Amino acid sequence: MKKIIFVLLLFFLTTAFAWNGTGHRIIAQIAYDQLTPTAKEKIDVLTRYRFASKYPDERFLKASTWPDQIKKISPHCSPWHFIDLPFAKNNIQAAPINPQNAVSEITRAEKIVSDISENNNRRAKYLSFLIHFVGDIHQPLHCITLYSKVFPEGDKGGNRFPVKTAISDNLHWYWDEGLGLFYSTPHHYQFHYYQIETIAKQWMADYPPSFFGARLSVMAPIAWAHESHQLAVTSAYQIQPNTTPSQTYIQQGQMIVREQVVLAGDRLAVVLNRVFG
């Protein structure tokens, strides 16, 4: 029994849960608002195969969070949500990168969704994966693992990096919650759809395409991962273990979160318009 409990604890400690549901839904709403009429029509038909709602945009937003909901029953999918690009200090040897990761799965999901000879139920499933993983890869701590004297075996993207906050006790979870942007007790995962739409429109206005410039033409998932990795190095890890984030850290981190969420939505729209448009 003790061994079973230990294995379960290890699973939850090392499993990355990405932006929380609110973050993923905002990304999805931003992308949905930029779909071409043709792409939107095809996607609206496809989402009917797996997601229940009479409103097409709600089905699309539900698709954005489904991959997190199945992790407990499909643990083999967990590595698909991240890529452990190493951030090695003190000459610590990093572990090999799992070949099954967010980069490989974005590519695979797009291929399956693009294949009209595929079963539509399966295409809808992988559309959900595609939406979700594009969001995941823009979360800085989904693209890094810190190796150091404190974390010689890696900190699992900040899951093992303790912080003192009212929101989370580890760095990864803290960034999943947008450093507080997505957190509203007691039911922070249950933002209403109209709230998601309002936030999406506001953030899109704050960060229009002109803000990102040439970054919007960068469409290789591995390049997105390296961008996120760099943000983790220069921003997310600018804090010591077991400390409370400063106001400066929080403000800068929340700015990065907003930018990355909008950028993820913009890029997701490009991918989906390419596939369905």
TIKELO-5787 format. One record per residue: x, y, z of N, C-alpha, C in turn; residue number from 1. Coordinates in pm, 1 decimal, decimal comma, always signed. Each point is the difference from the previous one (the first is absolute). Layout:
N
      npx      npy      npz     capx     capy     capz      cpx      cpy      cpz num
        X        Y        Z        X        Y        Z        X        Y        Z NUM
...
***
This chain:
277
      npx      npy      npz     capx     capy     capz      cpx      cpy      cpz num
    +83,2   -120,6     +0,0    -83,2   +120,6     +0,0    +86,9   +125,9     +0,0   1
   +105,8     +0,5    +82,1    +88,8   +116,2     +4,2    +63,7    +25,5   -136,1   2
    +35,7   -111,1    -68,9    +61,3    +14,6   -132,0    -98,4    +62,5    -98,1   3
   -127,3    -41,7     +6,0   -102,4    +55,4    -89,2    -17,7   +148,6    +26,2   4
     -7,5    +37,4   +128,1    -15,9   +141,6    +35,6   +117,7    +81,1    -50,3   5
   +121,8    -54,1    +15,1   +119,3    +71,1    -46,6     -4,6    +22,2   -150,2   6
    -39,7   -104,6    -74,9     -7,6    +11,8   -146,2   -101,6   +106,0    -40,0   7
   -114,8     +1,7    +67,4   -102,5   +100,3    -30,8    +48,9   +140,3    +30,2   8
    +67,1    +17,0   +112,8    +53,8   +131,8    +34,8   +103,2    +44,5   -101,7   9
    +84,6    -92,0    -42,9   +102,3    +33,6    -98,7    -64,6    +40,3   -131,3  10
   -108,2    -69,1    -38,5    -69,6    +34,0   -124,8    -52,4   +142,3     +4,6  11
    -67,8    +35,8   +108,9    -58,0   +133,6     +7,7   +106,6   +106,5    +14,2  12
   +111,7    -33,3    +63,5   +107,9    +96,5    +14,7    +65,5    +31,0   -132,2  13
    +14,8   -101,0    -85,2    +77,2    +18,4   -122,9    -85,8    +25,0   -123,0  14
   -131,3     +1,1    +16,8    -87,3    +22,9   -114,1    -24,5   +148,5    -18,9  15
    +26,0    +49,0   -120,9    -22,7   +141,1    -29,5   -144,7    +19,8    -42,5  16
    -66,4    +97,3    +58,9   -139,7    +22,0    -30,9    -24,7   +125,8    -80,9  17
   +102,8    +60,8    -55,7    -16,1   +109,2    -95,2    -71,7   +119,1    +58,0  18
    -29,7    +99,5    -89,4    -88,3   +107,5    +43,4   -124,6    -65,2    +60,4  19
    -61,2    +61,9    +98,8   -122,9    -61,0    +50,1   -110,5    +14,4   -104,0  20
   -120,3    -47,2    +32,6   -106,8     +0,1    -98,9    -30,0   +136,8    -56,1  21
     +7,4   +100,9    +85,0    -26,1   +136,6    -46,1   +101,4    +43,0   -104,7  22
   +126,3    -25,2    +25,4   +104,0    +37,6    -95,7    -19,3    -65,7   -134,9  23
    -28,8   -129,8     +1,6    -20,6    -71,4   -126,4   -122,7    +51,3    -73,8  24
   -104,0    +33,1    +73,7   -121,6    +49,5    -65,7    +21,3   +138,5    -60,9  25
    +78,3    +82,8    +65,6    +29,3   +132,0    -57,5    +76,9    -16,3   -130,6  26
    +99,9    -87,7     +0,3    +76,2    -27,2   -122,2    -93,8    -48,1   -110,4  27
    -87,5    -92,8    +34,4    -93,4    -54,1    -98,9    -93,4   +107,9    -53,6  28
    -48,6    +86,3    +87,4    -90,6   +106,7    -44,4    +71,4    +95,9    -94,3  29
   +124,6    +33,3    +32,2    +78,8    +88,8    -86,3    +16,8    -62,5   -138,3  30
    +29,1   -129,0     -2,8    +15,5    -68,6   -128,9   -132,6     -7,1    -74,9  31
   -105,5    -36,4    +70,4   -131,7    -16,3    -63,7    -46,0   +130,6    -64,4  32
    +27,2   +110,9    +66,2    -40,5   +130,9    -52,0    +74,2    +38,1   -127,8  33
   +108,7    -71,5    -31,3    +79,8    +33,1   -117,8     -9,7   -105,7   -110,4  34
    -89,5    -95,6    +16,5    -17,1   -102,1   -103,1    -69,1    +58,1   -122,8  35
    +37,3    -49,8   -115,7    -71,7    +37,4   -121,6   -139,5    -63,3     +4,3  36
    -96,0    +53,4    -73,6   -133,6    -61,4     -1,8     +3,0   -147,5    -39,1  37
    +84,1    -34,0    -97,0     +9,6   -139,9    -43,5    +56,0    -88,4   +110,3  38
   +108,5    +45,8    +62,7    +60,7    -77,6   +107,9    -96,9    -15,5   +116,8  39
    -68,1   +106,7    +34,4    -94,2     -4,6   +112,5   -113,6    -98,4    -27,9  40
    -50,6     +1,1   -121,0   -109,6    -90,6    -35,5    +43,2   -146,0    +12,0  41
   +118,3    -32,2    -50,8    +49,3   -138,1     +4,9    +29,5    -43,4   +143,7  42
    +58,5    +90,0    +77,4    +32,1    -31,8   +139,1   -127,4    -17,0    +82,1  43
    -99,2    +83,6    -25,2   -126,6    -10,7    +72,6    -66,8   -134,8    -23,9  44
    +12,1    -51,7   -120,1    -54,2   -132,7    -31,0    +79,5   -107,4    +73,6  45
   +130,8    +11,5     -1,2    +86,5   -102,3    +58,6    -16,3     -8,8   +151,8  46
    -11,9   +112,5    +67,2     -9,3     -2,9   +146,6   -128,4    -66,1    +48,8  47
   -101,2    -10,2    -85,3   -124,5    -67,0    +39,9    +22,1   -148,3    +31,6  48
   +105,2    -57,0    -55,0    +23,5   -142,7    +17,7    +43,7    -35,9   +142,0  49
    +51,5    +98,2    +77,2    +53,0    -34,9   +131,7    -41,6    +94,6   +112,0  50
    -48,9   +117,8    -32,1    -23,2   +100,1   +104,3   -143,5    +50,9     -5,1  51
    -69,1     -9,6   +115,0   -143,0    +28,3     +4,8    -27,8   +146,7    +31,3  52
    -60,6    +66,7    -93,3    -53,5   +135,0    +19,4    -67,3    +40,9   -129,9  53
   -109,3    +73,2    +10,9    -65,8    +48,3   -121,7    +70,8   +122,5    -56,6  54
    +94,4    +54,0    +78,1    +73,6   +118,0    -44,1   +137,9    -41,8    -51,4  55
    +30,8    +24,4   -126,0   +127,7    -44,9    -57,5   +122,6    +52,9    +73,6  56
     -2,9   +127,0    +42,8   +117,2    +54,3    +67,8    +21,4    -67,2   +135,4  57
   -108,7    -39,1    +68,0    +14,1    -71,4   +126,9    +62,1   -137,7    -22,4  58
    -39,1    -67,2   -106,9    +61,0   -130,1    -31,1   +149,6    +15,8    -22,2  59
    +37,7   +104,3    -70,0   +141,2    +24,8    -28,1    +76,0    +25,3   +129,6  60
    -58,6    +77,4    +90,2    +64,9    +27,9   +127,4     +7,3   -124,8    +87,6  61
   -103,1    -83,5     -6,4     +5,1   -126,8    +73,1   +112,7    -88,5    -53,0  62
    +18,3     +1,8   -130,1   +107,3    -79,3    -60,5   +136,8    +42,9    +51,0  63
    +13,7   +126,4    +36,3   +130,5    +52,0    +42,7    +44,6    -55,6   +134,2  64
    -92,7    -46,8    +82,9    +35,9    -47,7   +133,9    -11,7   -151,3    +16,0  65
    -62,3    -67,2    -94,9    -20,8   -144,5    +12,1   +129,0    -79,7    +21,7  66
   +112,4    +30,9    -66,6   +120,7    -80,4    +21,5    +49,2     -1,3   +144,8  67
    -25,1   +105,7    +76,5    +36,3     -2,9   +141,7    -95,5    -88,1    +79,8  68
   -123,4     -7,5    -43,7   -101,6    -75,0    +73,6    +20,5   -150,7     -8,9  69
    +73,2    -46,4   -101,1    +17,6   -145,0    -18,7   +133,2    -50,8    +53,8  70
    +80,0    +87,4    +60,4   +134,0    -42,6    +41,6     -1,9   -114,7   +100,4  71
    -93,9     +3,4    +92,5     -2,0   -103,2   +103,0    -32,8   -137,3    -57,6  72
    -81,9     -2,7   -105,7    -36,4   -128,7    -59,6    +87,5    -34,6   -120,0  73
    +76,2    +96,6    -48,3    +90,1    -23,4   -114,2   +137,7    +58,7    +30,3  74
    +69,6    -54,9   +101,5   +129,0    +58,2    +39,4   +106,0     -5,2   -108,9  75
    -18,4    -88,6   -100,3    +97,9     -6,4   -108,6     +2,3   +129,7    -80,5  76
   -107,1    +79,4    +11,5     -6,4   +127,5    -73,1    +73,7   +113,3    +71,5  77
    +34,5    -20,1   +126,4    +57,5   +110,0    +78,6   +124,5    +62,9    -61,7  78
    +96,0    -78,9    -54,2   +119,6    +62,8    -58,7    -29,0    +87,1   -121,1  79
   -117,8    -14,1    -58,0    -33,4    +76,9   -119,5    -22,5   +148,2    +30,4  80
    -17,1    +33,7   +125,4    -35,7   +136,9    +38,8   +121,0    +91,9    +18,5  81
   +119,7    -52,8     -7,2   +118,1    +82,0    +28,6   +121,2    -54,6    -74,0  82
   +107,5    +75,4     +4,4   +129,2    -46,4    -49,7   +106,0    +49,2    +97,5  83
    +77,5    -92,1    +54,2    +96,9    +33,6   +103,7   +133,5    +45,6    -59,2  84
     -0,4   +116,4    -63,9   +127,1    +57,2    -44,7    +81,1    +35,8   +124,0  85
   +125,1    -44,5     +9,3    +74,2    +16,3   +124,8    +48,8   +142,1    +25,5  86
     +0,7    +36,0   +125,9    +63,3   +122,1    +50,5    +96,0    -48,2   +107,8  87
   +123,2    -28,4    -40,2    +95,3    -66,8    +87,5    +97,4    +98,8    +63,5  88
    +12,1     -9,8   +131,3    +95,6    +79,7    +76,2    +99,1    -93,1    +69,0  89
   +112,6    +56,6    +42,7    +97,5    -72,9    +82,2    +51,0   -127,5    -66,5  90
     +4,2     +0,7   -134,9    +48,9   -115,8    -75,5    -78,9   -127,6    +28,9  91
   -125,6    +15,2    +34,9    -86,0   -115,8    +23,8    -42,2    -59,3   -133,9  92
     +7,6   -132,2    -11,1    -37,8    -68,2   -123,4   -151,7     -7,3    -13,1  93
    -52,4    +49,2   -109,9   -144,2     -3,4    -23,5    -42,6   -134,7    -56,4  94
   -120,7    -39,1    +29,2    -55,3   -123,8    -54,0    -35,9    +18,2   -147,3  95
     -0,3   -107,6    -77,5    -40,7    +10,1   -140,9   -144,7    +48,9    -11,5  96
    -28,3    +72,1   -106,7   -135,5    +49,7    -23,5    -87,2   -113,4    -52,9  97
   -116,1    -16,4    +58,7    -95,3   -101,1    -45,7    -42,3    +33,5   -143,1  98
    +15,2    -92,6    -95,0    -38,1    +29,6   -138,9   -149,7    +23,1    -17,6  99
    -80,2    -50,7    +93,3   -143,4    +29,8     -0,5    -22,7   +122,2    +87,4 100
    -27,2   +111,4    -62,7     -9,3   +125,4    +73,9    -95,6    +95,3    -71,5 101
    -14,1   +119,1    +51,5    -95,3    +95,7    -57,6    +31,6    +32,4   -145,4 102
   +127,3    +10,2    -33,0    +39,1    +32,8   -137,7    -41,1   -112,2    -94,8 103
    +36,0   -123,0    +34,2    -32,7   -113,0    -87,9   -150,8    -20,5    -11,2 104
    -71,8    +24,4   +109,4   -144,3    -26,0     -1,2    -79,0   +109,0    -71,2 105
    +48,1   +122,9     +1,4    -64,6   +104,4    -80,8     +8,2    -37,9   -147,3 106
   +117,8    -44,0    -41,5    +20,7    -40,6   -139,2    -88,8   -118,5    -36,3 107
     -4,9    -99,3    +88,6    -81,3   -119,4    -26,4   -148,9    +34,0     -2,3 108
    -43,0    +82,8    +95,1   -141,6    +36,5     +6,4    -43,2    +76,0   -124,8 109
    +84,1    +92,9    -45,4    -35,0    +75,0   -121,0    -11,7    -93,7   -120,3 110
    +88,8    -98,3     -7,3     -3,7    -95,0   -111,6   -129,6    -80,3     +1,0 111
    -41,1    -47,2   +116,7   -122,4    -80,1    +10,3   -123,2    +84,4    -30,8 112
     -4,4   +120,3    +55,1   -114,8    +88,2    -22,4    -11,8    +37,9   -147,4 113
   +113,2    +12,4    -67,0     +0,7    +40,2   -141,2    -44,3   -110,5    -94,3 114
     +1,3   -124,3    +48,0    -29,6   -115,7    -84,6   -151,1    -24,9     -4,7 115
    -64,8    +40,7   -107,9   -145,6    -13,1     -9,1    -45,0   -144,5    -17,5 116
    +95,0    -90,8    -25,0    -35,6   -142,0     -8,1    -10,6    -63,4   +138,2 117
    +46,5    +71,7   +102,1     -8,2    -48,9   +137,2   -144,5     +2,7    +50,0 118
    -29,5    -88,0    +95,9   -128,4     +2,1    +68,5    -19,8   +135,6    +68,1 119
   -118,4    +59,5    -15,1    -23,5   +134,0    +53,1     +6,5     +6,3   +151,9 120
    -37,0   -108,0    +66,4    +11,7     -2,9   +145,2   +145,8    +11,0    +42,1 121
    +86,6    -70,5    -71,5   +143,9     +6,2    +30,6    +56,0   +136,9    -36,8 122
    -44,4    +55,7   -109,8    +44,9   +134,6    -37,8    -41,3   +101,7   +105,9 123
   -120,3    -13,9    +53,5    -46,7    +91,3   +104,8    +84,8    -14,5   +126,3 124
    +35,9   -123,8    +32,0    +85,7    -25,4   +115,6   +134,3    +69,7    -16,5 125
    +59,9    -13,3   -116,6   +132,3    +59,4    -21,6     -7,7   +150,2    -26,2 126
   -115,0    +49,1    -40,5    -19,1   +145,1     -3,6     +9,5    +55,2   +141,7 127
    -60,7    -69,9    +93,9     +8,5    +39,5   +140,5   +144,8     -0,1    +48,2 128
    +74,1   -105,8    -33,4   +141,6     -4,8    +36,6    +76,9   +116,5    -62,6 129
    -27,5    +27,9   -125,2    +70,6   +107,6    -69,9    -25,5   +134,2    +66,9 130
   -125,4    +30,3    +28,6    -34,6   +125,4    +67,0    +72,8    +10,1   +133,6 131
     -4,9   -108,6    +75,0    +55,6     +0,8   +135,6   +152,1    +10,5     +1,4 132
    +66,7    -77,9    -84,3   +145,9     -3,6     +3,7    +63,0   +128,7    -52,4 133
    -66,8    +66,2    -94,8    +50,6   +131,2    -43,0     -5,1    +96,3   +117,9 134
   -103,5    -11,0    +81,7     -4,7    +80,6   +121,4   +109,4    -37,7    +97,6 135
    +16,6   -129,5    +23,7   +100,8    -47,8    +94,8   +140,2    +49,8    -32,2 136
    +34,6     -6,0   -126,2   +138,0    +28,6    -38,7    +34,4   +148,2    +15,8 137
   -101,4    +83,3    +19,7    +24,4   +142,4    +24,6     +6,3    +33,1   +149,4 138
    -16,9   -101,1    +85,1    +21,3    +18,5   +143,3   +147,6    -26,2    +25,3 139
    +77,3   +100,8    +43,7   +145,6    -16,4    +10,4    +45,1   -124,4    +75,1 140
    -68,8    -35,3   +108,1    +44,2   -112,6    +80,6    -42,5   -135,4    -56,7 141
    -60,0     +0,9   -117,5    -26,5   -125,3    -71,4   +111,9    -33,4    -97,4 142
   +101,6    +84,6     -2,9   +107,2    -18,8    -98,5   +137,5     +1,9    +65,8 143
     +5,8    -41,8   +124,5   +126,4     +9,6    +72,5     +0,1    -93,8   +120,2 144
   +118,0    -44,9    +36,9    +23,0    -62,3   +129,6   +135,0    +47,5    +51,7 145
     -0,6    +47,2   +122,8   +120,8    +52,1    +63,5    +79,1   -113,3    +64,5 146
   +128,8     -7,1    -34,8    +93,2    -92,3    +63,8   +103,0    +82,6    +75,3 147
    +17,0    -28,5   +128,6    +93,8    +75,8    +82,8    +38,8    -84,9   +120,6 148
    +81,2    +56,6    +88,6    +36,0    -72,5   +122,0   -123,6    -27,9    +85,3 149
    -93,4    +92,9     -1,9   -124,4    -18,5    +75,7    -91,1   -101,9    -68,2 150
     +3,3     -0,5   -134,0    -85,3    -90,3    -78,3    +86,0    -82,6    -95,6 151
    +83,6    -89,9    +52,5    +91,2    -76,7    -86,8    -73,1    -91,7    -98,0 152
   -122,0    -39,7    +32,3    -78,3    -85,0    -89,6   -105,8    +79,8    -75,8 153
     +8,4   +131,7     +8,0    -94,5    +86,1    -70,0   -118,6    +38,2    +86,6 154
    -53,0   +118,3    -24,4   -113,3    +46,8    +81,1   -134,8    -21,4    -68,4 155
     -0,3    -74,9   -110,4   -123,8    -33,7    -71,5    -78,0   +125,2    -38,5 156
    +68,0    +91,9    -65,1    -67,1   +120,7    -47,3    -53,6    +87,5   +111,0 157
    +66,4     -2,4   +114,9    -43,5    +80,9   +113,2    -96,9    -69,9    +92,8 158
    -42,5   -123,0    -33,3    -91,6    -72,3    +88,3    +64,5    -34,2   +133,8 159
   +133,1    -12,5     +1,4    +71,4    -30,6   +123,7    +64,7   +123,9    +61,6 160
    -25,4   +115,8    -58,3    +60,7   +126,2    +43,7    -98,5    +68,6    +95,3 161
    +26,8     -2,7   +131,9    -97,1    +54,0    +95,4     -0,7   +152,8     +3,7 162
   -119,2    +57,0     +6,4    -16,7   +144,3    +18,9   -106,5    +22,3   +106,8 163
     +2,0   +118,7    +57,1    -95,6    +33,9   +105,5   -101,3   +100,7    -53,4 164
   -115,3    -49,8    -38,9   -107,7    +86,2    -48,4   -133,0    -53,6    +51,8 165
   -101,6    +84,2     -4,0   -133,9    -43,1    +40,6    -66,6    -83,5   -108,4 166
    +60,5     -1,6   -117,6    -58,4    -67,3   -115,7    +53,7   -140,7    -16,7 167
   +130,6    -14,8    +19,1    +65,5   -127,1    -28,6   +124,1    -15,3    +85,4 168
    +42,1   -124,9    +19,0   +123,2    -24,0    +74,7   +115,5    -39,8    -91,0 169
    -21,7     +3,7   -133,0   +111,9    -26,2    -90,6     -4,7    +95,2   -118,5 170
   +114,2    +21,0    -62,5    +14,9   +101,7   -103,9    -82,9    -31,5   -123,7 171
     -4,2   -126,1    -37,3    -74,4    -36,6   -120,9   -148,5    +33,2    +14,3 172
    -56,8    -44,7   +106,8   -141,7    +23,6    +24,5    -28,9   +150,2     +8,4 173
    +91,8    +73,8    +61,4    -17,2   +145,0    +12,9    -10,3    +65,3   -137,7 174
    +83,2    -43,3    -92,9     -6,4    +54,6   -136,1   -120,8    -54,1    -75,9 175
    -41,1   -123,1    +27,5   -124,1    -50,1    -59,9   -118,0    +89,8    +36,0 176
     +1,7    +53,0   +120,1   -106,4    +88,9    +45,6    +22,6   +143,9    -46,6 177
    +97,2    +20,3    -88,2    +25,5   +134,1    -51,3    +49,4    +94,8   +106,9 178
    +68,6    -52,7   +101,8    +45,6    +78,8   +114,1   -116,9    +75,7    +63,3 179
   -116,5    -62,0     -4,3   -119,3    +59,1    +59,6   -102,6    +49,6    -99,3 180
    +37,1    +16,7   -126,4    -93,8    +52,5    -99,8   -119,8    -92,0    -20,3 181
    +22,8   -130,6    +10,8   -106,2    -96,3    -26,2    -61,8    -54,6   +128,3 182
    +40,8    +55,3   +111,6    -39,3    -56,0   +129,5   -103,9    +88,6    +67,2 183
   -114,0    -58,6    +32,5   -105,7    +73,2    +69,9    -75,8    -98,4    +86,8 184
    +30,0     -2,7   +128,2    -61,6    -96,0    +90,5   -150,7    +23,2     +8,2 185
    -80,5   -102,5    +28,5    +45,1   -136,6    +25,6     +2,3    -88,0   -124,4 186
    -56,4    +45,8   -111,4    -10,9    -86,5   -118,1    +72,9    +64,4   -117,3 187
   +131,8    +10,0    +11,9    +75,9    +75,6    -98,4     +0,2    -64,3   -138,2 188
    -38,5   -125,8     -9,9     -1,1    -68,0   -129,5   -134,5    +15,8    -70,6 189
    -96,7    +68,2    +62,1   -134,2     +5,4    -56,0    -37,4   +140,1    -47,7 190
    +88,9    +66,6    -68,0    -34,4   +127,6    -60,6   -110,6    -23,0   -102,9 191
    -97,3    +89,2     -4,1   -107,7    -12,8    -97,7    +51,3    +35,3   -139,1 192
    -68,5    -52,5   -100,8    +44,5    +21,1   -137,3     -0,9   +147,7    -38,5 193
    -99,2    +73,8    +50,0     -2,9   +142,3    -34,8   +118,5    +73,7    +60,5 194
    +47,7    -45,9   +116,5   +119,0    +60,2    +60,3   +123,9    -30,6    -84,1 195
     +8,7   -122,4    -48,3   +111,4    -39,2    -86,1     +2,8    +87,4   -124,2 196
   -114,9    +19,8    -61,3     -8,1    +80,9   -121,8    +42,1   +144,1    +26,7 197
    -41,6    +54,1   +113,0    +36,0   +137,8    +35,8   +149,9    +14,1    +19,8 198
    +58,9    -94,5    +73,4   +144,6     +3,8    +24,0    +75,9    -14,3   -131,2 199
    -43,7    -93,0    -83,7    +67,9    -23,1   -128,1     +1,2   +126,2    -85,1 200
   -112,9    +66,3     -9,4     -8,0   +122,0    -82,1    +89,0   +110,0    +56,6 201
     +3,3    +12,8   +131,9    +82,6   +103,1    +61,7   +148,0    -26,6    -23,2 202
    +41,8   -124,5    +18,7   +141,3    -32,5    -18,2    +41,7    +10,6   -145,4 203
    -88,9    -34,4    -91,0    +30,7    +16,4   -142,7    +17,5   +147,8    -34,7 204
    -78,6    +85,4    +63,0    +14,5   +144,1    -22,8   +130,3    +51,8    +59,6 205
    +39,1    -56,4   +114,0   +125,1    +41,5    +65,0   +122,9    -45,6    -78,3 206
    -13,0   -117,2    -65,1   +112,8    -57,5    -73,6    -43,6    -34,4   -142,5 207
    -14,6   +100,9    -85,3    -40,1    -24,1   -139,0   +113,6    -64,8    -78,2 208
    -26,5    -49,1   -120,1   +105,6    -63,2    -80,5   +124,2    +86,5    -16,4 209
    -18,2   +130,7     -8,0   +115,4    +89,1    -16,6    +94,3     -7,1   +119,3 210
    -52,0    -36,1   +116,8    +84,8    -11,2   +119,0   +101,5   -112,6    -17,1 211
    -43,2   -110,6    -60,2    +87,3   -117,0    -14,4    +87,8     +6,1   -124,7 212
    -44,2    +71,6   -101,0    +81,7    +16,3   -119,6    +40,9   -131,3    -62,6 213
   +131,0    -16,3    -20,5    +52,9   -117,5    -69,7    -22,9   -130,1    +76,3 214
    -26,6     +8,0   +129,3    -21,4   -122,8    +77,6   -121,1    -78,5    -51,1 215
    -95,1    +69,4    -59,7   -118,4    -68,4    -51,5    +29,4    -83,9   -123,8 216
   +114,3    +24,0    -61,5    +38,8    -80,6   -116,3    +82,5   -121,8    +40,9 217
    +33,7    -10,0   +127,9    +73,1   -116,0    +51,9   -102,5   -108,7    +31,4 218
     -2,3   -104,4    -81,1   -105,6   -100,1    +12,7    +51,2   -141,3    +27,9 219
   +127,4    -16,0    +29,2    +53,5   -131,8    +33,7    -17,9    -25,4   +149,6 220
    -67,7   -106,2    +40,2    -20,3    -26,8   +142,5   +128,8     -4,7    +81,5 221
   +109,1    -50,9    -57,5   +125,4     -3,0    +75,4    +49,8   +141,0    +27,3 222
    -25,2    +92,5    -91,5    +37,9   +139,8    +22,5    -84,2    +60,4   +111,8 223
   -127,6    -35,0     +4,7    -85,1    +47,6   +109,4    +53,3    -50,6   +134,1 224
    +42,1   -126,2     +1,2    +52,1    -58,7   +123,2   +125,1    +72,8    +46,8 225
    +87,2    +33,9    -93,2   +122,8    +71,5    +38,1    -30,7   +141,4    +48,2 226
   -100,3    +64,4    -58,9    -43,1   +131,0    +50,4    -46,0    -11,1   +145,5 227
    -83,4    -99,0    +27,2    -51,7    -18,9   +135,4   +112,2    -35,6    +97,0 228
    +91,6    -83,4    -45,4   +115,4    -36,8    +82,5    +78,5   +124,6    +41,0 229
    +22,5    +89,3    -94,8    +74,9   +121,4    +29,6    -74,3    +87,9   +100,0 230
   -131,4     +8,2    -13,2    -79,5    +77,7    +95,6     +8,1    -60,6   +140,1 231
     +2,6   -131,7     +7,3    +12,9    -65,2   +130,1   +134,1    +32,7    +63,9 232
   +106,3     -4,3    -79,6   +134,4    +29,4    +51,3    +10,2   +143,9    +48,1 233
    -48,7    +93,2    -82,0    +19,8   +142,2    +29,6   -104,6    +58,6    +94,1 234
   -112,7    -69,7    +17,3   -107,3    +56,6    +82,8    -50,7    -96,3   +107,1 235
    -50,7   -114,5    -40,0    -63,9    -89,7    +96,5    +95,7    -44,8   +109,9 236
   +125,0    -26,7    -37,5    +96,3    -49,0    +98,6    +77,6   +111,3    +69,6 237
    -43,5   +122,1    -14,0    +64,6   +110,3    +71,4    -58,4    +12,8   +140,8 238
     +3,8   -109,0    +70,9    -51,2     -9,8   +136,2    +71,8   -116,0    +67,3 239
    +19,1     +8,8   +129,8    +66,4   -106,4    +74,1   -103,4    -98,1    +55,5 240
    +36,5   -127,3    +11,5    -92,6    -96,7    +59,0    -40,7    +40,3   +142,0 241
   -121,8    -34,4    +35,3    -53,2    +25,1   +134,4     -9,6   +147,8    +35,9 242
    -21,4    +84,7   -100,2    -17,0   +142,6    +26,2   -134,5    +47,2    -54,2 243
    -37,8   +120,2    +40,6   -124,2    +61,9    -46,2    +30,1    +92,2   -116,8 244
    -71,4    -10,9   -110,5    +25,4    +87,2   -115,2    -19,6   +147,3    +35,6 245
    +88,7    +83,5    -51,4    -12,4   +144,4    +21,2   -108,2    +56,8    -90,5 246
    -43,8   +121,3    +28,5    -99,3    +64,9    -85,2    +54,5    +20,8   -140,9 247
   +128,3    +31,7     -9,3    +61,3    +17,0   -132,0     -4,4   -130,4    -78,1 248
    +33,7   -109,4    +66,7     -4,0   -131,8    -64,4   -141,3    -30,9    -47,4 249
    -98,8    +25,9    +84,1   -139,3    -29,4    -34,5    -45,4    +83,5   -118,6 250
    +28,5   +129,1     +2,7    -43,1    +89,1   -108,2    +64,0    -38,0   -132,6 251
   +129,9    -27,0     +3,0    +69,0    -38,7   -123,3    -49,3   -135,9    -49,6 252
    -22,3    -91,5    +93,4    -48,7   -132,0    -37,6   -139,3     +4,9    -60,0 253
    -87,7    +79,2    +58,0   -135,7    +12,0    -53,8     +0,0    +63,3   -138,7 254
    +89,4    +92,5    -23,1    +11,9    +59,4   -133,1    +40,6   -106,6   -101,5 255
    +96,5    -84,0    +37,1    +43,6   -108,2    -88,2   -114,3    -97,4    -25,8 256
    -75,6    -31,6   +102,6   -113,7    -91,2    -15,3    -99,3    +54,3   -101,5 257
    -36,1   +126,2    +13,9    -96,6    +58,5    -93,5    +53,3     -3,6   -143,3 258
   +126,1    +37,1    -16,4    +60,1     -1,5   -133,6     +0,1   -141,1    -58,2 259
    +40,7    -97,2    +79,9    +10,0   -137,3    -49,2   -136,7    -59,5    -32,1 260
    -99,6    +34,5    +77,0   -135,0    -49,7    -26,1    -52,2    +54,7   -132,8 261
    +17,8   +128,6    -22,0    -45,5    +59,1   -126,5    +79,8    -55,8   -117,4 262
   +131,4    -11,2    +17,2    +84,5    -53,4   -106,7    -38,8   -143,8    -33,6 263
    -28,1    -79,1   +102,8    -43,6   -138,3    -22,8   -130,2     -3,6    -78,9 264
    -94,2    +86,6    +36,1   -126,5     +5,6    -72,7    +17,6    +43,5   -143,6 265
    +85,4    +99,4    -21,2    +27,2    +47,4   -136,4    +60,8   -110,9    -85,6 266
    +98,0    -68,9    +55,6    +67,0   -106,1    -75,3    -92,2   -119,2    -22,8 267
    -81,5    -30,9    +99,1    -96,2   -108,7    -16,7    -96,4    +30,9   -113,8 268
    -42,7   +123,8    -10,2    -89,2    +39,7   -109,5    +66,6    -21,2   -135,2 269
   +127,7    +32,5     -9,1    +73,2    -20,3   -125,5     +2,8   -148,5    -36,1 270
    +29,5    -83,8    +98,9     +4,9   -144,7    -24,0   -135,8    -51,6    -47,2 271
   -105,2    +38,1    +69,1   -132,9    -51,7    -32,9    -51,1    +53,8   -133,2 272
    +30,4   +123,6    -30,4    -39,3    +53,7   -130,9    +76,3    -68,8   -112,5 273
   +123,3    -39,5    +29,0    +79,4    -73,7    -98,4    -59,5   -138,7    -24,1 274
    -46,0    -63,3   +105,6    -55,1   -135,3    -10,5   -141,1     -0,1    -58,2 275
    -82,4    +92,6    +44,2   -142,7     -3,8    -34,7    -44,6   +109,8    -96,4 276
    +83,9   +102,9    -17,0    -44,1   +117,2    -76,6     +7,4    -15,9   -147,7 277
***
